[in-house]
Amino acid sequence: MPNPLKLTFRSRMSAAAIGAFGTIGTIGALALLPMMPAHAAKTTECTALKLCFCVNEDFKPLIAEKVKFFRAAIAEQRAKGKAIGYISVPLSTLGGGFFDVNAEVSLAAKKRVEARFGENNAWALNPGSTESELKVGNAYGTNDDYMHMWTQILESPSGTGDDFDFVYFVGPTDFGALFGLDGKGDMDKIAGYFDKRLATDAALKREVDRGRVTKNAFRNYYALKASVAFSNGAHDEWNIFRLLNERRRADSKYGVANQIGVLFDGKPVSPVDSEQPVAPGISGACKL
């Protein structure tokens, strides 16, 4: 299988991060919300994997709280004997994609993965959950704030991802399920879906009126590009799991047999692909 991330990418945020730019899909459509003040102090914060992000100082305590919260949620599911996974998915309204649609696909992918393996035996962390929201006062976290949070969660306290058994990278099949694509007139189906949703979805209409989404761009995105290949955040997440598995292979306590499972679009990824790095997405030190 070709490496799903060795393609040109577009930026992606976690679900709550998009809230700062206009919509929070699982919370409901909101008007454009205040952005982080330009004068807010930022510092370069690096994680156990030596991935760095330009983090807002005001958000550091909240990020620490969220990391603690999600680790506790994972521990609760682990105590039930479940395999723990993570859903990596593009979410932002960019390149023709629409956040609310992407959030629905994210939740559907979580449910589909858990149903596939059995809800009594598997649990997948969905970054599109409302609990992931980073908000201090009227300000919302930036991409860097969110990725700093998720990177720490994915690394686990050990720095080898002990909290996770697998990662699921969302692909075109996952998106196609929402539109009922079957390989016959797929663009027609997506265009029809757009028309029906536009007539009833105020959030989509607002994005169209603002010029952020057009019918043709929406059609082309979901027919040709919808997957983690076009996501900055997913690029970082790919590299995170690659680094975690690299550490495991080099550690006699783990070895090759105890790597984290990597799936893309419903299928396991080959070792040739899973061991390859991809272009970084959001990660990087603050720019002076």
Secondary structure, 3 states (H helix, E strand, C coil): CCCCCCCCCCCCCCHHHHHCCCEECCCEECCCCCCCCCCCCEEEEECCCCCEEEEEHHHHHHHHHHHHHHHHHHHHHHHCCCEEEEEECCCCCCCCCCHHHHHHHHHHHHHHHHHHHCCCCEEEECCCCHHHCCEECCEECCHHHHHHHHHHHHHCCCCCCCCCCEEEECCHHHHHHHHCCCCCCHHHHHHHHHHHHHHHCHHHHHHHHCCCCCHHHHHHHHHHHCCHHHCHHHHHHHHHHHHHHHHHHHCCCCCHHHCCEEEECCEECCHHHHCCCCCCCCCCCCCC
